[in-house]
Amino acid sequence: MCVALNFINGIGSPFKLYSSLKHEGYLVTGAGFKLKLMIDRPELHSHVVFYAKDPDGKRKILLNQETSISAAIIAGCPEYLHVKVTAEQGIAEKYRRLIL
């Protein structure tokens, strides 16, 4: 049983990825990050929750437009599920776009 995700870095800078199974996190520095977690005891974990943080603490990082996502544990992980990583725009940026 496993979870397989392909995190697509749409922010263009590093971010730190965390899961409910690995609290230390993963530093993602490239354009993408494929992660496959093998679950030895699926009876203890039916889902794995993921969230991300900006290492500089300047932006809120979103996974598929949400602050966190939950991935179901499945048999064999035949495909990687794609997760788009973006940053929430600041209030000033949203306001500037409304003016233009």
C-alpha positions as CSV (number, residue, x, y, z in Angstrom):
1,M,0.0,0.0,0.0
2,C,1.3,3.4,-0.8
3,V,0.8,7.1,-1.8
4,A,2.4,8.5,-4.9
5,L,2.3,12.2,-5.7
6,N,4.1,14.4,-8.2
7,F,4.4,18.0,-6.8
8,I,4.8,20.5,-9.6
9,N,6.6,23.6,-8.4
10,G,4.6,26.5,-9.8
11,I,6.2,29.1,-7.5
12,G,9.7,29.0,-9.0
13,S,11.5,28.9,-5.7
14,P,12.2,26.3,-3.0
15,F,9.5,25.2,-0.5
16,K,9.3,22.7,2.4
17,L,6.8,19.9,2.0
18,Y,5.4,18.1,5.1
19,S,3.3,15.0,5.6
20,S,1.4,13.5,8.5
21,L,3.9,10.6,8.3
22,K,7.2,12.6,8.1
23,H,7.2,15.7,10.2
24,E,10.8,16.8,9.4
25,G,9.6,17.5,5.8
26,Y,11.3,17.5,2.4
27,L,13.0,20.6,0.9
28,V,11.9,20.8,-2.7
29,T,14.3,22.9,-4.8
30,G,13.5,21.9,-8.4
31,A,10.6,22.2,-10.8
32,G,9.1,19.0,-9.6
33,F,9.3,16.4,-6.8
34,K,8.0,12.9,-7.1
35,L,7.2,11.2,-3.8
36,K,6.2,7.7,-3.2
37,L,5.5,6.6,0.4
38,M,5.2,3.0,1.2
39,I,2.8,2.2,4.0
40,D,3.7,-0.9,6.1
41,R,0.6,-0.8,8.3
42,P,-2.3,0.6,6.2
43,E,-4.7,-0.2,9.0
44,L,-3.2,2.7,10.9
45,H,-3.3,5.2,8.1
46,S,-6.1,5.4,5.5
47,H,-4.9,8.8,4.2
48,V,-1.8,10.9,4.3
49,V,-2.1,14.7,4.8
50,F,0.3,17.1,3.1
51,Y,1.0,20.8,3.5
52,A,3.9,23.1,2.4
53,K,5.6,26.1,3.8
54,D,7.8,28.9,2.4
55,P,11.2,28.5,4.0
56,D,11.4,32.3,4.2
57,G,7.9,32.6,5.7
58,K,6.9,35.3,3.3
59,R,4.2,33.5,1.3
60,K,1.4,31.0,2.0
61,I,2.0,27.9,-0.1
62,L,-1.0,26.1,-1.6
63,L,-1.3,22.5,-2.9
64,N,-4.0,22.3,-5.6
65,Q,-5.3,25.7,-4.4
66,E,-5.7,24.4,-0.8
67,T,-3.6,24.9,2.4
68,S,-3.4,21.1,2.7
69,I,-4.4,18.0,0.8
70,S,-5.3,14.5,1.8
71,A,-4.2,11.5,-0.3
72,A,-5.8,8.1,0.0
73,I,-3.5,5.1,0.5
74,I,-4.0,2.6,-2.4
75,A,-2.5,-0.7,-3.5
76,G,0.4,-0.6,-5.8
77,C,0.4,3.1,-6.7
78,P,0.1,2.6,-10.4
79,E,0.2,6.3,-11.2
80,Y,1.5,9.5,-9.6
81,L,-1.2,12.0,-8.8
82,H,-0.2,15.5,-9.9
83,V,-0.3,18.3,-7.3
84,K,0.2,21.9,-8.4
85,V,2.2,24.0,-5.9
86,T,1.4,27.7,-5.9
87,A,1.7,30.7,-3.6
88,E,-1.2,32.7,-2.4
89,Q,-1.0,36.3,-3.6
90,G,-0.6,39.0,-1.0
91,I,-3.3,41.6,-0.5
92,A,-1.2,44.3,-2.2
93,E,-0.8,42.1,-5.3
94,K,-4.5,41.3,-5.5
95,Y,-5.4,45.1,-5.1
96,R,-2.8,46.0,-7.8
97,R,-4.4,43.5,-10.3
98,L,-7.9,45.0,-9.6
99,I,-6.6,48.5,-10.5
100,L,-5.0,47.4,-13.7
